[in-house]
Amino acid sequence: MMIFNRDKAEYLVFSIISKAVILIGFKRVKYPAKALAFLFLNVIPIRKKVVIENLRKAFPEKSDKEILSIAKKNYLSFAITFLEIMAMPGLTEKNVLDYAESDSLDVLKEAAGKGKGVFMLTAHFGNWEYAGTWIGVKLNRSILGLAKKQRNPYVNDWLTMMRGKFGNRELRPGAGLRALISAARKGEIIGTVGDQRGSKEGPRVKFFGHDTACYTGTAALSVKLGTPIVLSFYIRQADGTYYLTFEKFECKEDDEFFDNPEICLTQKYFKRLEEVIRKHPEQWLWMHNIWKY
């Protein structure tokens, strides 16, 4: 008697989709993404209530019609990102370099040249997975990315393979403080996202005018080790390519909470993230219930 294995069944569907979109091609996934977005928004809604509520909190001045319009574009952006990630194993190094550009990469190079490692701080915006690959290929060096372990072990192994195809490596958030400190002292570029919801009892910063639970770990390590932070965003362009921005990131005397550098850096990050989101509201992952409490 055959025993149903949910993880294997999920991965079978996952791998079939991946093989299909590899054939379609990274640049052409925007076409099937339209159908997928419609499915996720209207047929089998994925976190639709969270998306709408988050948008209303962020943009209280907008009408219901405007909120729904942003939500539709957001689901399309999410679908494109999802399918692009599924198509990434089919990319060559030339493909990776052709699909993005940046005129501020020297900011990251300069920070990495100081020999204290770099925290490359970003968000769930655009396609953060592809951007990490582009940076690694462009700099011809391995990027160490903080990545949560997936529930499905087969999908988890696939993501590890995909991230490692061009030399990047993973570090689990639970690996411990010692591993992060060691990586920084070895001069690693450590990619991390800072827009996850923090613990209920943890510190708060302002984000779209709301008190928002946050994590201050990256800021705390930067202060402790003297490891510079470079703030980076990966913005999808109208033609489907990406524009990557890299910014020096530090607190100055006229910044809010300057006397508390961990909060100062974290609040400054969320302020900058809000500015970027307001320009491209469809490209942030609104499915994340960041204002749960």
C-alpha atoms as one frame of an Amber mdcrd trajectory, in Angstrom:
protein
   0.000   0.000   0.000   1.446   3.331  -1.040   1.582   5.963   1.723   0.825
   9.542   0.648   3.764  11.842   1.284   2.647  15.460   1.299   6.160  16.884
   1.045   7.003  14.762  -1.984   3.668  15.583  -3.646   4.243  19.323  -3.127
   7.752  19.062  -4.475   6.560  17.155  -7.540   4.245  20.048  -8.429   7.009
  22.527  -7.543   9.574  20.802  -9.792   7.127  20.510 -12.709   6.448  24.262
 -12.519  10.183  24.960 -12.322  10.938  22.861 -15.401   8.105  24.565 -17.289
   9.212  28.114 -16.496  12.841  27.261 -17.282  11.607  26.374 -20.780   9.568
  29.585 -20.944  12.572  31.648 -19.861  13.284  34.136 -17.076  12.392  37.193
 -19.162   9.075  35.728 -20.389   7.555  34.565 -17.100   5.570  37.810 -16.924
   3.042  36.228 -19.321   2.050  33.149 -17.257   2.441  35.336 -14.146  -0.755
  37.186 -15.094  -2.789  33.989 -14.831  -1.057  33.018 -11.594  -1.740  36.428
 -10.072  -5.430  36.147 -10.956  -5.515  32.682  -9.376  -3.845  33.840  -6.138
  -6.022  36.936  -5.846  -9.442  35.709  -6.933  -9.716  31.913  -7.148  -7.641
  30.581  -4.256  -6.821  33.826  -2.458  -3.444  33.786  -0.717  -3.409  36.199
   2.242  -5.700  38.605   0.385  -7.176  39.961   3.613  -3.693  40.700   4.989
  -2.652  42.474   1.777  -5.752  44.699   1.724  -5.535  45.521   5.441  -1.826
  46.363   5.185  -2.405  48.629   2.203  -5.226  50.433   3.993  -3.016  51.024
   7.022  -0.125  52.239   4.886  -2.235  54.441   2.585  -5.306  55.611   4.537
  -5.724  58.496   2.101  -6.402  56.159  -0.829  -9.855  54.989  -1.901 -10.931
  51.348  -1.919 -10.601  51.384  -5.710  -7.007  52.608  -5.476  -6.177  50.046
  -2.794  -7.576  47.227  -4.936  -5.597  48.473  -7.932  -2.332  48.359  -5.935
  -3.257  44.909  -4.608  -3.767  43.571  -8.152  -0.392  44.923  -9.231   1.144
  43.497  -6.067  -0.111  39.993  -6.789   1.284  40.273 -10.307   4.647  41.385
  -8.923   4.610  38.498  -6.450   3.749  36.016  -9.226   6.562  37.337 -11.424
   9.057  37.070  -8.562   7.888  33.539  -7.736   8.198  32.338 -11.324  11.523
  34.116 -11.831  12.933  32.255  -8.831  11.617  28.989 -10.275  13.343  29.817
 -13.583  16.708  30.766 -12.065  18.322  27.293 -12.367  18.117  27.762 -16.139
  20.135  30.990 -16.125  23.719  31.299 -17.326  26.180  33.827 -15.893  25.603
  35.968 -18.985  21.833  35.869 -18.410  22.310  36.889 -14.784  24.400  39.916
 -15.755  22.170  40.908 -18.683  18.978  41.203 -16.633  20.123  43.869 -14.140
  22.307  46.929 -13.805  23.536  49.318 -11.148  25.520  52.530 -11.077  26.229
  52.404  -7.322  27.899  49.010  -6.874  31.121  50.820  -5.904  29.455  51.647
  -2.587  29.365  47.930  -1.765  32.890  47.362  -3.093  34.257  50.193  -0.946
  32.564  48.855   2.192  33.812  45.324   1.482  37.348  46.666   1.065  37.528
  47.755   4.701  38.128  44.159   5.801  35.428  44.078   8.492  32.786  42.348
   6.424  29.598  43.984   5.185  25.977  43.617   6.161  24.089  44.075   2.891
  20.682  45.017   4.251  17.658  44.749   1.995  13.951  43.873   2.114  11.380
  41.575   0.518  11.175  43.927  -2.424  11.438  43.282  -6.153  13.329  40.004
  -6.533  15.792  39.764  -3.647  16.811  36.200  -4.582  17.863  37.124  -8.104
  19.650  40.240  -6.894  21.857  38.225  -4.536  22.876  36.036  -7.477  23.602
  39.078  -9.675  25.798  40.644  -6.992  27.766  37.428  -6.479  28.381  36.974
 -10.211  29.177  40.661 -10.761  31.725  40.741  -7.941  32.968  37.202  -8.620
  32.632  36.299  -4.961  30.334  34.290  -2.733  27.545  36.141  -0.938  26.498
  34.650   2.392  22.734  34.965   2.734  20.695  34.610   5.912  17.890  32.253
   4.872  15.192  30.548   6.905  14.787  26.807   6.517  11.672  25.850   4.545
   9.074  23.482   5.981   9.289  21.165   2.978  12.766  19.572   3.007  12.732
  18.920  -0.759  11.881  22.532  -1.563  14.489  23.585   0.976  17.157  21.517
  -0.814  16.061  22.966  -4.179  16.479  26.532  -2.868  19.919  25.681  -1.479
  20.884  24.308  -4.896  19.489  27.351  -6.689  21.304  29.810  -4.407  24.546
  27.874  -4.686  24.569  27.480  -8.469  26.790  30.531  -8.872  28.634  30.179
  -5.571  26.430  31.873  -2.978  25.954  30.188   0.391  23.303  30.053   3.105
  23.458  30.746   6.800  20.451  29.852   8.931  19.266  32.562  11.350  19.446
  29.943  14.111  23.087  29.168  13.374  24.023  31.464  16.212  25.717  34.746
  16.897  29.160  33.170  16.741  28.713  32.153  13.089  27.699  35.685  12.087
  30.585  37.245  13.967  32.999  34.782  12.372  31.663  35.554   8.881  32.012
  39.300   9.421  35.562  38.966  10.739  36.456  36.920   7.649  35.343  39.837
   5.488  32.197  38.174   4.137  29.388  40.070   2.437  26.365  38.978   4.453
  22.973  39.497   2.846  20.079  40.008   5.233  16.498  41.272   5.063  15.328
  43.592   7.810  11.577  43.873   7.242  10.422  40.792   9.144   7.987  41.300
  12.006   9.809  41.394  15.338   8.719  39.775  18.583   5.705  41.091  20.464
   7.836  42.067  23.444  10.633  43.551  21.316  11.437  47.140  20.304   9.230
  49.250  18.057   9.935  51.757  15.306   7.658  53.875  13.130   6.715  52.475
   9.723   4.014  54.234   7.696   3.116  56.026  10.922   2.472  52.827  12.884
   4.400  51.391  15.816   6.039  48.345  14.242   7.737  45.412  15.954  11.251
  45.021  14.587  14.494  43.131  14.924  17.634  45.120  15.713  20.130  42.270
  15.291  21.886  43.595  12.183  22.227  47.040  13.726  23.508  45.594  17.001
  26.187  43.521  15.264  27.209  46.452  13.093  27.742  48.582  16.180  29.517
  45.804  18.108  31.883  44.728  15.314  32.313  47.952  13.382  30.960  46.122
  10.333  29.509  48.616   7.834  25.954  48.317   6.581  25.130  48.892   2.940
  21.447  49.409   2.210  20.326  47.854  -1.068  17.072  47.686  -3.035  16.224
  45.733  -6.182  13.687  47.579  -8.293  11.925  45.902 -11.212  11.790  48.090
 -14.309   9.012  48.289 -16.908  10.951  46.018 -19.292  11.335  43.312 -16.622
  14.995  43.987 -15.855  16.212  45.175 -12.449  17.917  48.299 -11.215  19.964
  47.736  -8.061  20.721  50.540  -5.624  23.457  50.540  -2.974  23.647  53.230
  -0.292  26.016  54.013   2.553  24.086  53.517   5.749  25.007  54.966   9.131
  23.554  57.176  11.826  24.626  60.799  12.104  24.334  63.251  14.973  21.209
  64.893  13.579  19.407  61.533  13.176  16.585  60.539  15.501  17.702  58.267
  18.380  21.407  58.987  17.680  22.194  58.156  21.318  20.726  54.665  20.814
  22.535  53.439  17.676  20.645  50.147  17.358  17.263  51.890  17.281  18.676
  54.756  15.234  19.871  52.436  12.462  16.704  50.347  12.533  14.388  53.368
  12.425  16.449  54.873   9.609  16.170  51.606   7.670  12.373  51.523   7.969
  12.133  55.188   7.020  14.181  54.575   3.863  12.211  51.415   3.078   8.966
  53.375   3.360  10.286  55.962   0.890  11.112  53.244  -1.642   7.769  51.490
  -1.144   5.841  54.711  -1.687   7.493  55.015  -5.118   6.846  51.366  -6.022
   4.083  50.105  -3.687   3.352  47.037  -5.815   6.849  45.587  -5.363   6.927
  45.039  -1.591   5.671  41.796  -0.052   2.411  43.058   1.485   1.439  39.435
   2.291   3.655  39.713   5.360   1.489  40.557   8.390   3.928  43.096   9.773
   1.290  44.864  11.930  -0.055  41.734  13.601   0.387  43.337  17.018
